[in-house]
Amino acid sequence: MKERICQQQERKTVMMGCWMLNESVSVILALSWLGVNLYLFIDTFRWYGEEESFFYTRVILGSTLAWARASAVCLNFNCMLILLPISRNLISFIRGASICCRGPWRRHLDKNLKFHKLVAYGIAINATIHIAAHLCNLERYHLSQSAEAEGLLAALSKLGDTPNESYINPIRTSHTNTTTELLSTIAGITGLLISVALILIMTSSTEFIRQISYELFWYTHHVFIIFFISLSIHGAGRIVRGQTPESLLLHNVTFCRDHYAEWQAAAQCPVPQFSGKEPSAWKWVLGPVVLYACERVIRFWRFQQEVVITKVVSHPSGVLELHMKKRNFKMAPGQYVLLQCPSISSLEWHPFTLTSAPQEDFFSVHIRTAGDWTRALRKAFEEDGQTIKEPRSLPRLAVDGPFGAALTDVFHYPVYFYWICRDPSAFEWFADLLLSLETRMSEQGKTHLLSYHIFLTSWDENQAIHIALHWDENTDVITGLKQKTFYGRPNWNNEFRQIAYNHPRQHSYLCS
Protein backbone atom coordinates (compact mmCIF):
# COMPACT_ATOMS: atom_id res chain seq x y z
CA MET A 1 0.00 0.00 0.00
CA LYS A 2 2.81 2.39 0.91
CA GLU A 3 4.66 1.52 -2.30
CA ARG A 4 1.54 2.24 -4.36
CA ILE A 5 1.09 5.63 -2.69
CA CYS A 6 4.73 6.48 -3.45
CA GLN A 7 4.25 5.49 -7.10
CA GLN A 8 1.17 7.71 -7.37
CA GLN A 9 3.01 10.65 -5.83
CA GLU A 10 5.97 10.08 -8.14
CA ARG A 11 3.63 9.93 -11.14
CA LYS A 12 1.96 13.20 -10.10
CA THR A 13 5.37 14.84 -9.68
CA VAL A 14 6.46 13.70 -13.14
CA MET A 15 3.19 14.89 -14.68
CA MET A 16 3.52 18.27 -12.98
CA GLY A 17 7.12 18.56 -14.18
CA CYS A 18 6.11 17.72 -17.76
CA TRP A 19 3.26 20.22 -17.60
CA MET A 20 5.58 22.97 -16.36
CA LEU A 21 8.09 22.14 -19.09
CA ASN A 22 5.47 22.20 -21.83
CA GLU A 23 3.50 25.19 -20.56
CA SER A 24 6.27 27.29 -19.02
CA VAL A 25 6.24 29.90 -21.80
CA SER A 26 2.45 30.26 -21.62
CA VAL A 27 2.54 30.52 -17.82
CA ILE A 28 5.31 33.15 -17.93
CA LEU A 29 3.38 35.15 -20.53
CA ALA A 30 0.15 35.00 -18.51
CA LEU A 31 1.93 35.99 -15.29
CA SER A 32 3.73 38.84 -17.09
CA TRP A 33 0.41 40.11 -18.43
CA LEU A 34 -1.12 39.91 -14.97
CA GLY A 35 1.93 41.59 -13.44
CA VAL A 36 1.79 44.53 -15.87
CA ASN A 37 -1.93 44.95 -15.16
CA LEU A 38 -1.35 44.97 -11.41
CA TYR A 39 1.56 47.40 -11.72
CA LEU A 40 -0.42 49.82 -13.90
CA PHE A 41 -3.44 49.63 -11.62
CA ILE A 42 -1.53 50.10 -8.34
CA ASP A 43 0.77 52.80 -9.72
CA THR A 44 -2.12 54.80 -11.22
CA PHE A 45 -4.27 54.29 -8.11
CA ARG A 46 -1.51 55.66 -5.88
CA TRP A 47 -0.82 58.59 -8.22
CA TYR A 48 -4.44 59.77 -8.25
CA GLY A 49 -4.64 59.14 -4.52
CA GLU A 50 -1.65 61.39 -3.78
CA GLU A 51 -1.29 63.85 -6.69
CA GLU A 52 -1.69 67.43 -5.44
CA SER A 53 -3.47 68.65 -8.59
CA PHE A 54 -6.35 66.25 -7.89
CA PHE A 55 -6.69 67.05 -4.19
CA TYR A 56 -9.87 69.10 -4.62
CA THR A 57 -11.27 66.45 -7.00
CA ARG A 58 -10.73 63.85 -4.26
CA VAL A 59 -12.64 66.07 -1.81
CA ILE A 60 -15.74 65.56 -3.98
CA LEU A 61 -15.19 62.05 -5.32
CA GLY A 62 -13.12 60.33 -2.66
CA SER A 63 -11.32 57.08 -3.56
CA THR A 64 -13.59 56.31 -6.52
CA LEU A 65 -11.54 58.81 -8.55
CA ALA A 66 -8.50 56.55 -8.22
CA TRP A 67 -10.60 53.42 -8.94
CA ALA A 68 -11.96 54.96 -12.15
CA ARG A 69 -8.60 56.21 -13.42
CA ALA A 70 -6.62 53.07 -12.51
CA SER A 71 -9.11 50.79 -14.27
CA ALA A 72 -9.09 53.16 -17.28
CA VAL A 73 -5.31 52.77 -17.70
CA CYS A 74 -5.58 48.97 -17.48
CA LEU A 75 -8.47 49.10 -19.94
CA ASN A 76 -6.31 51.04 -22.40
CA PHE A 77 -3.46 48.57 -21.96
CA ASN A 78 -5.65 45.55 -22.67
CA CYS A 79 -7.34 47.25 -25.62
CA MET A 80 -3.85 47.78 -27.01
CA LEU A 81 -3.21 44.02 -26.80
CA ILE A 82 -6.59 42.63 -27.87
CA LEU A 83 -6.04 42.95 -31.64
CA LEU A 84 -2.51 41.53 -31.75
CA PRO A 85 -3.38 37.83 -31.15
CA ILE A 86 -5.92 37.87 -34.00
CA SER A 87 -3.49 39.40 -36.51
CA ARG A 88 -2.80 36.10 -38.23
CA ASN A 89 -0.29 37.45 -40.74
CA LEU A 90 1.72 39.05 -37.94
CA ILE A 91 1.83 35.73 -36.09
CA SER A 92 2.84 33.90 -39.28
CA PHE A 93 5.61 36.45 -39.82
CA ILE A 94 6.90 36.00 -36.26
CA ARG A 95 6.73 32.23 -36.65
CA GLY A 96 8.81 32.28 -39.82
CA ALA A 97 11.24 35.11 -39.11
CA SER A 98 12.05 34.91 -35.40
CA ILE A 99 14.93 32.69 -34.33
CA CYS A 100 13.53 32.51 -30.80
CA CYS A 101 10.37 30.87 -32.16
CA ARG A 102 12.07 27.84 -33.67
CA GLY A 103 11.26 24.28 -32.68
CA PRO A 104 8.89 23.58 -29.80
CA TRP A 105 8.75 27.27 -28.81
CA ARG A 106 6.80 27.94 -31.98
CA ARG A 107 3.74 26.02 -30.84
CA HIS A 108 3.02 28.63 -28.16
CA LEU A 109 2.15 31.07 -30.95
CA ASP A 110 -0.82 28.82 -31.69
CA LYS A 111 -2.35 29.73 -28.33
CA ASN A 112 -3.09 33.19 -29.68
CA LEU A 113 -6.85 32.81 -29.25
CA LYS A 114 -6.42 31.78 -25.61
CA PHE A 115 -4.41 34.93 -25.00
CA HIS A 116 -7.04 36.92 -26.91
CA LYS A 117 -9.71 35.56 -24.55
CA LEU A 118 -7.53 36.26 -21.50
CA VAL A 119 -7.09 39.88 -22.55
CA ALA A 120 -10.85 40.11 -23.23
CA TYR A 121 -11.53 39.03 -19.65
CA GLY A 122 -9.14 41.77 -18.52
CA ILE A 123 -11.09 44.32 -20.57
CA ALA A 124 -14.40 43.11 -19.12
CA ILE A 125 -13.16 43.27 -15.51
CA ASN A 126 -11.59 46.72 -15.84
CA ALA A 127 -14.58 48.07 -17.78
CA THR A 128 -16.89 46.89 -14.99
CA ILE A 129 -14.73 48.60 -12.35
CA HIS A 130 -14.54 51.76 -14.46
CA ILE A 131 -18.30 51.94 -15.00
CA ALA A 132 -19.12 51.26 -11.34
CA ALA A 133 -16.61 53.88 -10.17
CA HIS A 134 -17.95 56.54 -12.51
CA LEU A 135 -21.54 55.83 -11.50
CA CYS A 136 -20.43 56.52 -7.92
CA ASN A 137 -18.59 59.64 -9.10
CA LEU A 138 -21.69 60.90 -10.85
CA GLU A 139 -23.76 60.42 -7.72
CA ARG A 140 -21.15 62.21 -5.59
CA TYR A 141 -21.02 65.11 -8.03
CA HIS A 142 -24.79 65.39 -7.69
CA LEU A 143 -24.78 65.14 -3.88
CA SER A 144 -22.15 67.88 -3.60
CA GLN A 145 -24.63 70.30 -5.20
CA SER A 146 -27.36 69.48 -2.70
CA ALA A 147 -28.44 71.78 0.13
CA GLU A 148 -26.85 69.43 2.65
CA ALA A 149 -23.37 70.02 1.20
CA GLU A 150 -21.31 72.48 3.19
CA GLY A 151 -17.81 73.71 3.82
CA LEU A 152 -15.09 73.04 1.26
CA LEU A 153 -17.30 70.59 -0.63
CA ALA A 154 -19.96 73.26 -1.22
CA ALA A 155 -17.35 75.89 -2.11
CA LEU A 156 -15.80 73.63 -4.77
CA SER A 157 -19.16 72.75 -6.33
CA LYS A 158 -20.09 76.45 -6.70
CA LEU A 159 -16.93 77.24 -8.63
CA GLY A 160 -17.71 78.19 -12.23
CA ASP A 161 -20.85 80.15 -11.45
CA THR A 162 -19.08 83.51 -11.87
CA PRO A 163 -16.90 84.85 -14.71
CA ASN A 164 -13.18 83.97 -14.83
CA GLU A 165 -13.83 80.76 -12.89
CA SER A 166 -13.49 77.18 -14.15
CA TYR A 167 -15.71 74.47 -12.77
CA ILE A 168 -14.64 71.24 -11.11
CA ASN A 169 -18.13 69.76 -10.77
CA PRO A 170 -19.81 69.01 -14.15
CA ILE A 171 -23.23 68.76 -12.43
CA ARG A 172 -24.18 72.42 -12.10
CA THR A 173 -27.36 72.25 -9.99
CA SER A 174 -28.99 69.86 -7.55
CA HIS A 175 -32.07 69.66 -9.82
CA THR A 176 -30.11 68.30 -12.76
CA ASN A 177 -31.10 64.83 -13.97
CA THR A 178 -27.75 63.02 -13.88
CA THR A 179 -28.71 60.49 -16.56
CA THR A 180 -29.82 63.21 -19.00
CA GLU A 181 -26.74 65.27 -18.20
CA LEU A 182 -24.45 62.28 -18.73
CA LEU A 183 -25.98 61.35 -22.08
CA SER A 184 -25.53 64.91 -23.31
CA THR A 185 -21.75 64.64 -23.03
CA ILE A 186 -19.16 62.99 -25.27
CA ALA A 187 -18.00 60.80 -22.38
CA GLY A 188 -21.56 59.66 -21.64
CA ILE A 189 -22.51 58.82 -25.22
CA THR A 190 -19.24 57.06 -26.05
CA GLY A 191 -19.28 55.28 -22.70
CA LEU A 192 -22.73 53.90 -23.47
CA LEU A 193 -21.61 52.78 -26.94
CA ILE A 194 -18.50 51.12 -25.50
CA SER A 195 -20.55 49.31 -22.85
CA VAL A 196 -23.18 48.05 -25.30
CA ALA A 197 -20.53 46.94 -27.82
CA LEU A 198 -18.58 45.12 -25.11
CA ILE A 199 -21.69 43.34 -23.81
CA LEU A 200 -22.65 42.23 -27.33
CA ILE A 201 -19.14 40.98 -28.08
CA MET A 202 -18.73 39.12 -24.80
CA THR A 203 -22.16 37.48 -24.74
CA SER A 204 -21.98 36.35 -28.38
CA SER A 205 -18.52 34.84 -27.78
CA THR A 206 -19.75 32.16 -25.40
CA GLU A 207 -19.37 28.55 -26.46
CA PHE A 208 -23.15 28.12 -26.39
CA ILE A 209 -23.79 30.95 -28.86
CA ARG A 210 -20.94 29.95 -31.17
CA GLN A 211 -22.27 26.40 -31.43
CA ILE A 212 -25.84 27.51 -32.07
CA SER A 213 -25.04 30.31 -34.50
CA TYR A 214 -21.46 31.00 -35.53
CA GLU A 215 -22.81 33.71 -37.82
CA LEU A 216 -24.19 35.65 -34.83
CA PHE A 217 -20.79 35.46 -33.16
CA TRP A 218 -19.03 36.56 -36.37
CA TYR A 219 -21.27 39.54 -37.17
CA THR A 220 -21.52 40.75 -33.57
CA HIS A 221 -17.76 40.71 -33.19
CA HIS A 222 -17.50 43.40 -35.85
CA VAL A 223 -18.98 46.01 -33.53
CA PHE A 224 -15.37 46.24 -32.31
CA ILE A 225 -15.10 49.07 -34.87
CA ILE A 226 -17.66 51.09 -32.88
CA PHE A 227 -15.89 50.05 -29.68
CA PHE A 228 -12.48 51.40 -30.76
CA ILE A 229 -13.81 54.61 -32.32
CA SER A 230 -15.79 55.38 -29.14
CA LEU A 231 -12.82 54.48 -26.94
CA SER A 232 -10.52 56.83 -28.86
CA ILE A 233 -12.75 59.89 -28.30
CA HIS A 234 -14.16 58.87 -24.91
CA GLY A 235 -11.85 61.18 -22.94
CA ALA A 236 -12.40 64.21 -25.19
CA GLY A 237 -15.18 65.49 -22.88
CA ARG A 238 -12.70 65.85 -19.99
CA ILE A 239 -15.38 65.48 -17.31
CA VAL A 240 -12.95 64.55 -14.52
CA ARG A 241 -10.91 67.69 -13.93
CA GLY A 242 -7.86 68.55 -11.88
CA GLN A 243 -6.11 71.78 -10.88
CA THR A 244 -4.00 73.32 -13.63
CA PRO A 245 -0.18 73.55 -13.20
CA GLU A 246 -0.37 77.38 -13.38
CA SER A 247 -3.00 77.44 -10.64
CA LEU A 248 -0.90 75.18 -8.42
CA LEU A 249 1.95 77.73 -8.55
CA LEU A 250 -0.32 80.51 -7.25
CA HIS A 251 -2.73 78.51 -5.10
CA ASN A 252 -1.02 76.46 -2.39
CA VAL A 253 -3.42 73.62 -1.70
CA THR A 254 -1.95 72.76 1.70
CA PHE A 255 -2.57 76.27 3.01
CA CYS A 256 -5.59 77.39 0.96
CA ARG A 257 -7.82 74.34 1.52
CA ASP A 258 -8.49 75.61 5.05
CA HIS A 259 -9.20 79.17 3.84
CA TYR A 260 -11.78 78.48 1.14
CA ALA A 261 -13.96 81.33 2.42
CA GLU A 262 -11.18 83.80 1.54
CA TRP A 263 -10.47 82.58 -2.00
CA GLN A 264 -12.15 85.58 -3.57
CA ALA A 265 -10.34 88.13 -1.39
CA ALA A 266 -6.98 86.75 -0.22
CA ALA A 267 -4.07 87.36 -2.61
CA GLN A 268 -2.20 84.27 -1.45
CA CYS A 269 -5.25 82.08 -2.19
CA PRO A 270 -6.68 82.99 -5.61
CA VAL A 271 -9.59 80.94 -6.91
CA PRO A 272 -8.20 77.59 -8.15
CA GLN A 273 -8.52 76.88 -11.87
CA PHE A 274 -9.32 73.44 -13.25
CA SER A 275 -9.07 71.59 -16.55
CA GLY A 276 -9.43 68.04 -17.83
CA LYS A 277 -6.52 65.83 -18.85
CA GLU A 278 -5.70 65.28 -22.49
CA PRO A 279 -7.39 62.09 -23.81
CA SER A 280 -4.84 59.31 -24.05
CA ALA A 281 -6.75 56.16 -25.09
CA TRP A 282 -6.07 56.79 -28.78
CA LYS A 283 -2.32 56.78 -28.10
CA TRP A 284 -2.58 53.26 -26.66
CA VAL A 285 -4.59 51.74 -29.48
CA LEU A 286 -3.36 53.65 -32.55
CA GLY A 287 -0.45 51.30 -33.31
CA PRO A 288 -2.41 48.02 -33.01
CA VAL A 289 -5.37 49.47 -34.95
CA VAL A 290 -3.10 50.51 -37.83
CA LEU A 291 -1.43 47.09 -37.73
CA TYR A 292 -4.80 45.35 -37.80
CA ALA A 293 -5.94 47.60 -40.65
CA CYS A 294 -2.92 46.40 -42.63
CA GLU A 295 -3.95 42.84 -41.74
CA ARG A 296 -7.39 43.42 -43.24
CA VAL A 297 -5.85 44.98 -46.38
CA ILE A 298 -3.75 41.83 -46.85
CA ARG A 299 -6.84 39.68 -46.38
CA PHE A 300 -8.71 41.75 -48.98
CA TRP A 301 -5.82 41.36 -51.43
CA ARG A 302 -5.88 37.60 -50.95
CA PHE A 303 -9.65 37.66 -51.37
CA GLN A 304 -9.16 39.05 -54.88
CA GLN A 305 -6.83 36.21 -55.92
CA GLU A 306 -8.38 33.53 -58.11
CA VAL A 307 -9.05 30.10 -56.62
CA VAL A 308 -9.68 27.20 -59.02
CA ILE A 309 -11.76 24.32 -57.65
CA THR A 310 -10.53 21.13 -59.31
CA LYS A 311 -12.51 18.46 -57.49
CA VAL A 312 -15.53 18.12 -55.24
CA VAL A 313 -16.29 14.94 -53.30
CA SER A 314 -19.35 14.35 -51.13
CA HIS A 315 -18.51 11.96 -48.28
CA PRO A 316 -20.86 10.21 -45.84
CA SER A 317 -21.93 11.91 -42.62
CA GLY A 318 -22.32 15.27 -44.32
CA VAL A 319 -18.65 15.86 -45.22
CA LEU A 320 -17.62 17.83 -48.31
CA GLU A 321 -14.10 17.47 -49.71
CA LEU A 322 -12.77 20.31 -51.88
CA HIS A 323 -9.61 20.26 -53.99
CA MET A 324 -8.36 23.69 -55.01
CA LYS A 325 -5.47 25.46 -56.74
CA LYS A 326 -4.17 28.97 -56.21
CA ARG A 327 -1.16 30.74 -57.70
CA ASN A 328 1.96 30.78 -55.46
CA PHE A 329 0.16 28.81 -52.75
CA LYS A 330 2.64 27.03 -50.45
CA MET A 331 1.68 25.03 -47.41
CA ALA A 332 3.16 22.94 -44.62
CA PRO A 333 1.64 20.00 -42.71
CA GLY A 334 -0.98 21.00 -40.16
CA GLN A 335 -1.60 24.49 -41.47
CA TYR A 336 -5.09 25.87 -42.04
CA VAL A 337 -6.83 28.29 -44.38
CA LEU A 338 -9.86 30.55 -44.09
CA LEU A 339 -12.60 30.13 -46.67
CA GLN A 340 -15.21 32.61 -47.81
CA CYS A 341 -18.04 31.96 -50.24
CA PRO A 342 -19.32 35.38 -51.40
CA SER A 343 -22.58 33.88 -52.69
CA ILE A 344 -23.36 32.82 -49.08
CA SER A 345 -21.85 35.72 -47.15
CA SER A 346 -19.49 38.52 -48.14
CA LEU A 347 -18.18 38.92 -44.58
CA GLU A 348 -17.83 35.47 -43.06
CA TRP A 349 -14.51 33.62 -43.10
CA HIS A 350 -14.32 30.12 -41.62
CA PRO A 351 -11.12 28.18 -40.71
CA PHE A 352 -10.44 24.67 -42.02
CA THR A 353 -7.37 22.46 -41.63
CA LEU A 354 -5.57 21.57 -44.85
CA THR A 355 -5.82 17.82 -45.50
CA SER A 356 -3.51 17.51 -48.51
CA ALA A 357 0.23 16.84 -48.57
CA PRO A 358 2.66 19.72 -49.32
CA GLN A 359 4.14 17.96 -52.38
CA GLU A 360 0.77 17.65 -54.14
CA ASP A 361 -0.18 20.12 -56.86
CA PHE A 362 -3.40 21.06 -55.10
CA PHE A 363 -4.61 21.77 -51.58
CA SER A 364 -7.73 20.29 -50.01
CA VAL A 365 -10.06 20.69 -47.05
CA HIS A 366 -12.73 18.45 -45.55
CA ILE A 367 -15.79 20.38 -44.39
CA ARG A 368 -18.38 18.78 -42.16
CA THR A 369 -21.91 20.19 -42.16
CA ALA A 370 -22.25 21.61 -38.65
CA GLY A 371 -23.95 25.00 -38.96
CA ASP A 372 -25.78 27.45 -41.21
CA TRP A 373 -22.75 28.41 -43.27
CA THR A 374 -21.44 24.88 -43.86
CA ARG A 375 -24.97 23.70 -44.64
CA ALA A 376 -25.35 26.46 -47.23
CA LEU A 377 -21.92 25.67 -48.68
CA ARG A 378 -22.76 21.97 -49.11
CA LYS A 379 -26.05 22.91 -50.75
CA ALA A 380 -24.25 25.30 -53.10
CA PHE A 381 -21.95 22.51 -54.27
CA GLU A 382 -24.73 20.01 -54.85
CA GLU A 383 -27.65 19.85 -57.25
CA ASP A 384 -30.56 17.55 -56.44
CA GLY A 385 -28.37 15.75 -53.94
CA GLN A 386 -25.61 15.13 -56.52
CA THR A 387 -22.15 16.65 -56.41
CA ILE A 388 -21.50 19.21 -59.16
CA LYS A 389 -18.79 18.02 -61.55
CA GLU A 390 -18.51 21.00 -63.94
CA PRO A 391 -15.96 23.49 -62.47
CA ARG A 392 -17.56 26.40 -64.33
CA SER A 393 -20.85 25.90 -62.51
CA LEU A 394 -19.25 25.92 -59.04
CA PRO A 395 -19.66 28.94 -56.74
CA ARG A 396 -16.64 31.17 -56.19
CA LEU A 397 -14.46 30.60 -53.14
CA ALA A 398 -11.91 32.97 -51.62
CA VAL A 399 -8.95 31.58 -49.65
CA ASP A 400 -6.86 33.38 -47.05
CA GLY A 401 -3.75 31.68 -45.78
CA PRO A 402 -2.20 29.30 -45.14
CA PHE A 403 -1.54 29.99 -41.50
CA GLY A 404 0.76 27.98 -39.24
CA ALA A 405 -0.28 25.58 -36.51
CA ALA A 406 1.61 23.33 -34.08
CA LEU A 407 1.78 20.52 -36.67
CA THR A 408 4.18 22.61 -38.76
CA ASP A 409 6.98 20.72 -36.96
CA VAL A 410 5.29 17.36 -37.45
CA PHE A 411 8.26 15.64 -39.13
CA HIS A 412 10.69 16.63 -36.37
CA TYR A 413 9.03 14.40 -33.76
CA PRO A 414 7.19 11.08 -33.59
CA VAL A 415 3.49 11.59 -34.28
CA TYR A 416 0.67 9.63 -32.68
CA PHE A 417 -2.58 10.02 -34.58
CA TYR A 418 -5.78 8.87 -32.85
CA TRP A 419 -8.91 8.68 -34.96
CA ILE A 420 -12.09 7.90 -33.04
CA CYS A 421 -15.34 7.49 -35.01
CA ARG A 422 -18.83 6.27 -34.19
CA ASP A 423 -19.90 5.48 -37.77
CA PRO A 424 -17.80 3.10 -39.96
CA SER A 425 -18.65 5.19 -43.03
CA ALA A 426 -16.78 8.14 -41.51
CA PHE A 427 -13.50 6.29 -42.11
CA GLU A 428 -13.96 6.92 -45.82
CA TRP A 429 -13.02 10.58 -45.30
CA PHE A 430 -9.29 9.96 -44.93
CA ALA A 431 -8.84 6.27 -45.67
CA ASP A 432 -7.31 6.96 -49.10
CA LEU A 433 -5.07 9.67 -47.67
CA LEU A 434 -3.84 7.41 -44.84
CA LEU A 435 -3.27 4.55 -47.28
CA SER A 436 -1.19 6.83 -49.51
CA LEU A 437 0.75 8.12 -46.49
CA GLU A 438 1.27 4.59 -45.21
CA THR A 439 2.71 3.49 -48.55
CA ARG A 440 4.90 6.57 -48.89
CA MET A 441 6.31 6.26 -45.36
CA SER A 442 7.11 2.60 -46.01
CA GLU A 443 8.91 3.40 -49.29
CA GLN A 444 10.98 6.12 -47.60
CA GLY A 445 11.79 4.00 -44.55
CA LYS A 446 10.05 6.43 -42.18
CA THR A 447 7.39 4.19 -40.74
CA HIS A 448 8.59 5.12 -37.24
CA LEU A 449 7.52 8.76 -37.70
CA LEU A 450 3.79 8.09 -37.81
CA SER A 451 1.83 5.80 -35.54
CA TYR A 452 -1.92 5.96 -36.06
CA HIS A 453 -4.60 4.27 -33.98
CA ILE A 454 -8.16 3.96 -35.27
CA PHE A 455 -11.07 3.33 -32.92
CA LEU A 456 -14.67 2.42 -33.79
CA THR A 457 -17.06 3.10 -30.93
CA SER A 458 -20.34 1.82 -32.41
CA TRP A 459 -21.25 -1.27 -34.46
CA ASP A 460 -24.13 -3.70 -34.94
CA GLU A 461 -24.24 -7.49 -34.80
CA ASN A 462 -23.82 -8.00 -38.55
CA GLN A 463 -20.75 -5.77 -38.60
CA ALA A 464 -19.28 -7.67 -35.65
CA ILE A 465 -19.71 -11.00 -37.46
CA HIS A 466 -18.16 -9.58 -40.64
CA ILE A 467 -15.22 -8.19 -38.69
CA ALA A 468 -14.63 -11.50 -36.90
CA LEU A 469 -14.67 -13.48 -40.17
CA HIS A 470 -12.01 -11.26 -41.76
CA TRP A 471 -9.87 -10.59 -38.69
CA ASP A 472 -6.88 -12.65 -39.91
CA GLU A 473 -6.52 -10.79 -43.20
CA ASN A 474 -3.45 -8.58 -43.77
CA THR A 475 -5.49 -5.41 -44.16
CA ASP A 476 -8.26 -4.05 -41.99
CA VAL A 477 -11.75 -5.01 -43.12
CA ILE A 478 -13.15 -1.49 -42.52
CA THR A 479 -10.38 0.88 -43.62
CA GLY A 480 -8.26 -1.30 -45.91
CA LEU A 481 -5.14 -0.20 -44.00
CA LYS A 482 -2.42 -2.39 -42.51
CA GLN A 483 -3.17 -0.93 -39.10
CA LYS A 484 -6.10 -2.82 -37.61
CA THR A 485 -9.08 -0.94 -36.16
CA PHE A 486 -9.65 -1.07 -32.41
CA TYR A 487 -13.16 -1.38 -31.05
CA GLY A 488 -14.37 0.74 -28.17
CA ARG A 489 -12.76 3.84 -26.69
CA PRO A 490 -9.03 4.15 -25.97
CA ASN A 491 -7.74 3.86 -22.43
CA TRP A 492 -5.82 7.11 -22.38
CA ASN A 493 -3.81 6.28 -19.28
CA ASN A 494 -2.46 3.16 -20.94
CA GLU A 495 -1.89 4.97 -24.24
CA PHE A 496 0.07 7.80 -22.65
CA ARG A 497 2.03 5.39 -20.48
CA GLN A 498 3.08 3.40 -23.56
CA ILE A 499 4.10 6.54 -25.45
CA ALA A 500 6.19 7.71 -22.49
CA TYR A 501 7.81 4.27 -22.31
CA ASN A 502 8.66 4.31 -26.03
CA HIS A 503 10.05 7.85 -25.90
CA PRO A 504 11.49 8.43 -22.42
CA ARG A 505 13.56 11.43 -23.52
CA GLN A 506 10.83 13.11 -25.55
CA HIS A 507 8.95 15.76 -23.65
CA SER A 508 6.28 16.41 -26.27
CA TYR A 509 4.32 14.59 -28.93
CA LEU A 510 1.40 15.36 -31.14
CA CYS A 511 -1.94 13.70 -30.70
CA SER A 512 -5.12 14.23 -32.68
Secondary structure, 3 states (H helix, E strand, C coil): CHHHHHHHHHHHHHHHHHHHHHHHHHHHHHHHHHHHHHHHHHHHHHHHHHCHHHHHHHHHHCCHHHHHHHHHHHHHHHHHHCCHHHCHHHHHHHHHHCHHHCHHHHHHHHHHHHHHHHHHHHHHHHHHHHHHHHHHHHHHHHHCCCCCCCHHHHHHHHCCCCCCCCCCCCCCCCCCCHHHHHCCCHHHHHHHHHHHHHHHHHHHCCHHHHHHCHHHHHHHHCCHHHHHHHHHHHHHHCCCEEECHHHHHHCCHHHHCCCHHHCCCCCCCCCCCEEECCCCHHHHHHHHHHHHHHHHHHHHHHHHCCEEEEEEEEECCCEEEEEEEECCCCCCCCCEEEEECCCCCCCCCEEEEECCCCCCCCEEEEEECCCHHHHHHHHHCEECCEECCCHHHCCCCEEEEEECCHHHHHHHCCEEEEEEECCHHHHHCCHHHHHHHHHHHHHCCCHHHEEEEEEECCCCHHHHHHHHHCCCCCCCCCCCCCCCCEECCCCHHHHHHHHHHHCCCCCCCEEC
